[in-house]
Amino acid sequence: MIKINRFKCWQTALIVFLVAFLSCVGIGLSSVRVDPTPKKEVRNLVNQVLDVLRDPKLKAPDKAKLRRQKLRNLVEQIFDLNEIAHRVLGRYNRRFTKKQFEEFKELFAKMLESIYLTRIEHYSGEKVIFEEERMLSPTKVAVPTKIIKDGQEIPVEYRLLKRRKDGKWIGYDVVIEGVSLVKNYRSQFYQVLKKKDVNDLLAMMRDKVKHLSEENKSAKAKS
């Protein structure tokens, strides 16, 4: 069974980090740009996400679906799930047919959402500081941030690349306390694909998504 690492970082870091990967498959990236620089795009995204999480009108249980959709609509403006999925698969990309890759991408998104969505609800007003962006190459940039909680700092770094077709900066990875989301999941999927084929991996992911869904329903029933 695929094990989804919970990371060593704190729950508050997961709030900012994982909302960036709740974009659902099938929704295109927005062509509207709020600000041309990577740092300001990330800052705008994070601030808008936090505004949604802070909104008292969206905290009621019956507003959960609306709140989730608002988060997705914001995130799709900058993060590209297609790019992230390709990077997670790395050298094994060529094993996947187009149909298999689309299913992988959808299952991957569902796994992330099922595991971490509840953690978003624990946001309690932590401060986010945006630092100066750092060029990794002419087409890649890192945007460091820090989450301040109880006097301690949690580093969260967003990584973006400039898309060739339109010059737009898109998110392709997030690193928390030195742990890369892409590298973390790539390592797990590589372990499976070294020994099994693509269909085996997809079957394992389907089972994982089903199991997580049942766990979430059970947890809600008890709450």
Number of C-alpha atoms within 10 A of each C-alpha: 10 13 9 13 11 11 14 10 15 13 16 20 24 21 21 21 22 19 23 26 26 26 28 18 18 10 11 13 17 12 10 7 12 11 12 11 13 25 22 15 19 25 19 15 21 20 14 16 22 22 12 18 23 15 10 9 10 17 14 9 8 9 11 13 11 11 20 18 14 16 23 19 18 22 25 23 21 23 24 22 28 16 15 18 22 19 18 25 23 16 11 16 15 11 13 16 11 11 8 14 20 16 17 23 20 17 18 22 19 23 22 18 20 20 18 19 18 11 16 20 14 13 16 12 12 13 11 21 14 17 14 10 18 14 14 12 9 8 13 18 20 23 22 21 22 19 18 17 16 6 6 9 16 17 18 26 23 22 25 26 22 16 13 9 6 8 11 17 25 23 28 25 25 24 19 22 16 12 15 18 19 19 17 15 19 19 13 16 18 16 12 16 16 9 8 11 12 18 13 13 17 17 13 15 20 18 14 20 21 15 13 18 17 13 14 16 10 11 10 9 8 7 5
